[in-house]
Amino acid sequence: MHELGLIEDWLKSVRASVAAVKEEGRVNKIYVKLGRDSEVKKDVLSFWFENLTKGTELEGVVLDVVLKDGKDILFDSLEVE
């Protein structure tokens, strides 16, 4: 479950960014760049994102994951309604 810890840490930074744009509207999409050599795989990231955001301000937000070279999980940007 090492992946879970990485995803939880990543979600903290996402939540901080969501809070910063809250007055602009509701976030409906989060863009992520995921390193192909990351310890977290795309399907695992999507699974945990969906499960960890249930009942939160991020429930129902679309996670758009693009694979890139490297090992990082990078929060790229938000789409706000």
N, C-alpha and C positions, 0 to 999 in steps of 0.2 A: 504494500500500500504506500510505498514511497511516492508514487505518482500523485496520490491524494494530497499529500503534504505540499507538493510543488504546485498543484492546482489551487489549493486553499490560499497559498501565499500570493499567487498570481491574481486570484479573485479580489484580494484586498486592494491591490492597485487599481483594478477595474472599478471596484465600488467607489474608491476615492475620486476617480475621473467622472463617474456617473453623478456623484454628489455635486461636483463642480458645475455640471451643466443642467442640473435639475430644474432650474427656473426657466430654461429655454424650452422645455418640453420633456416628453417621455422618450427614453432611449428605446429604439426598436431593433437595433442591430449593433453588434460588436464585431469589429474586424480584428483578426488575430493572425500573426505570422508565426508559424510553428516550424522549428528546425527539424529537418528530416532525421538528424542524429540525436534529437531530444530523447530524454528518458520517458517522455509522455507521447503516446501515439494519438493521432487525430480522433479516432473513434472513442478512445478513453477520455480525452479532453471533453468531447461533446457529451459523453455519458455523465461525467461528473459535473459538468457545468449545469446540465439539465436538472440533476438531482440536488445539487447544492443550492440552486437558486429557487427551488420550489418554496412558495410562501414568502418570497422576498420581492423587492422592487425590480429584480432582474428576471422574475418568472415570465416566461413567454418571449423573452428577447431572443432574437436569432443570433446564433454564433456563426460567423463566416470565417472559416479557417483556410488559410493559404499556406502551402508548404514552401519552405525556403531552405537554403543551405545553412548548416550550423546546428547548434544544440539549444538555442534559446526559445522561450515562449514569449513572444513580444505582443503586447497590447498595442494595436496599430491606431485604431480610431473608433469613434462612435457615430451612429446615425441617429439623429433626434427628430421626432415628429414635430 
